[in-house]
Amino acid sequence: MFKNKHIIVAMMVAPLLAIAAYFATDMLVGEKPHKVEPGSNYQLLGQPNCRYESGKCVMGNGNFKVTITGKYTPDGLLLMNLQSNFPLDHASMIVVSDPTDTTAPVAMTLQKEPTQWGIQFNIIKSPEQQLRIVLGAQGAVYFGETITPFIDYVPSFNKDFRKP
């Protein structure tokens, strides 16, 4: 069946050409990373763990990443913590029940280091909650929005896999 040399060579070269085309296309039309410019605004995108009961939400843009965790207390408070990989100038957050709500974010309090921030809300838990954050770092403003099912950690196999 494979006695024709042209078919054999084509079968060996085609995968190599496909891989080369993949990288060449990325080089030609892919977005080039650039430095953060003071005064610019950058959107933070939520990773998939923000959509599920994972216990934490990671949002980022390039090398800038923040990890958000939260928990409900028995007395009805929502405690939110934010951990950043870069020192922040300021951090604000709001949890709204209505997606059309235009309430301004509330300033978070600085914890031990400029990479750790916290806040507490007195809100009622609802399935339509959205989290909105505004962060300042290196003179730039980072903003993002995500849903909040990540606050409730649901373990698999009745075992908590989070690191202490």
C-alpha positions in Angstrom: 0.0 0.0 0.0 2.7 2.5 0.9 5.0 1.8 -2.0 4.8 5.2 -3.5 7.7 7.4 -2.1 5.7 10.6 -2.6 3.0 9.5 -0.2 5.5 8.3 2.4 7.4 11.6 2.3 4.1 13.6 2.5 3.0 11.6 5.6 6.3 12.5 7.3 6.4 16.1 6.3 2.7 17.1 6.8 2.9 17.0 10.7 6.0 19.0 10.7 4.5 21.6 8.4 1.3 21.8 10.6 3.4 22.5 13.7 5.5 25.1 11.9 2.3 26.8 10.6 0.9 26.9 14.1 3.9 28.7 15.5 4.3 31.0 12.4 0.7 32.1 12.7 1.1 32.9 16.4 4.2 35.0 15.6 2.5 36.9 12.8 -0.9 37.7 14.3 -0.5 37.0 18.1 -0.7 39.8 20.6 2.8 40.9 21.7 3.3 41.4 25.4 4.0 45.0 26.5 5.0 46.8 29.6 2.4 48.2 32.0 2.0 51.9 31.3 1.1 54.2 34.3 -2.4 55.6 33.9 -3.6 52.8 31.7 -6.5 50.4 32.5 -6.2 46.6 32.2 -9.0 44.1 32.5 -8.5 41.1 34.7 -9.9 37.8 33.4 -11.2 35.1 35.7 -9.8 31.6 35.4 -12.1 28.6 35.4 -11.9 28.0 39.1 -14.0 31.2 39.6 -17.0 29.5 38.1 -17.0 26.5 40.4 -17.1 25.8 44.1 -13.3 25.7 44.3 -12.7 27.8 47.4 -10.7 30.5 45.5 -10.8 32.5 42.3 -7.7 33.5 40.4 -7.9 36.5 38.1 -5.1 37.9 36.0 -3.8 39.8 33.0 -0.3 38.6 31.8 2.0 38.3 34.8 -0.3 40.2 37.1 -2.4 37.7 39.1 -4.6 38.0 42.2 -6.2 35.1 44.2 -9.5 35.9 45.9 -10.9 33.7 48.7 -14.0 34.2 50.7 -16.2 32.6 53.4 -19.5 33.2 55.0 -19.6 33.4 58.7 -22.5 32.0 60.8 -23.6 35.6 61.7 -24.2 36.5 58.0 -20.9 38.2 57.2 -18.9 37.6 54.0 -15.1 37.8 54.6 -13.1 38.3 51.4 -9.3 38.1 51.2 -7.2 39.1 48.2 -3.6 38.0 47.6 -1.6 39.6 44.8 1.7 38.6 43.3 2.7 42.3 43.0 2.4 45.0 45.7 -0.8 47.0 45.3 -1.3 50.8 45.8 -5.0 50.4 46.5 -7.7 47.7 46.3 -11.5 48.0 46.2 -14.2 45.3 46.0 -17.9 45.1 45.9 -20.3 42.1 45.9 -23.6 42.9 44.3 -26.8 40.7 44.0 -28.1 42.5 40.9 -25.9 42.6 37.8 -27.3 46.0 36.9 -26.3 47.5 40.2 -23.8 50.4 39.8 -22.7 50.7 43.4 -19.1 51.8 43.7 -16.5 49.3 45.1 -15.6 49.7 48.8 -11.9 50.2 49.7 -10.3 47.1 51.2 -8.0 47.2 54.2 -4.3 46.4 54.0 -3.3 43.3 55.8 0.3 42.3 56.7 1.9 43.3 53.4 0.9 45.3 50.3 0.1 42.1 48.6 -2.6 41.0 51.1 -5.9 42.8 51.4 -9.2 42.0 53.2 -12.8 43.2 53.5 -16.0 42.1 55.0 -19.5 42.5 53.7 -22.9 42.2 55.5 -24.9 40.7 52.6 -27.4 37.9 52.1 -26.1 35.0 49.9 -27.8 34.8 46.5 -27.1 32.8 43.3 -26.9 35.9 41.1 -24.0 37.5 43.1 -21.2 39.2 41.2 -17.8 40.2 42.5 -16.3 43.4 41.1 -12.7 44.5 41.9 -10.6 47.5 41.1 -6.9 47.4 41.9 -4.0 49.8 41.5 -0.5 48.7 41.0 2.6 50.4 39.4 0.4 53.4 38.5 -2.0 51.3 36.4 -5.6 50.3 37.2 -6.7 46.7 37.0 -10.4 45.9 37.0 -12.4 42.7 36.8 -15.8 41.1 37.4 -16.8 37.5 38.1 -19.6 35.4 39.6 -19.2 34.1 43.1 -19.8 30.3 43.4 -16.1 29.9 44.2 -16.8 31.2 47.7 -18.4 27.9 48.7 -15.8 25.1 48.7 -17.3 21.7 47.9 -14.8 18.9 48.5 -14.6 15.8 46.5 -14.8 12.5 48.3 -15.5 14.3 51.6 -11.9 15.3 51.9 -10.6 18.9 52.0 -7.7 19.1 49.4 -6.7 22.7 50.1 -3.3 23.3 51.5 -3.2 24.6 55.1 
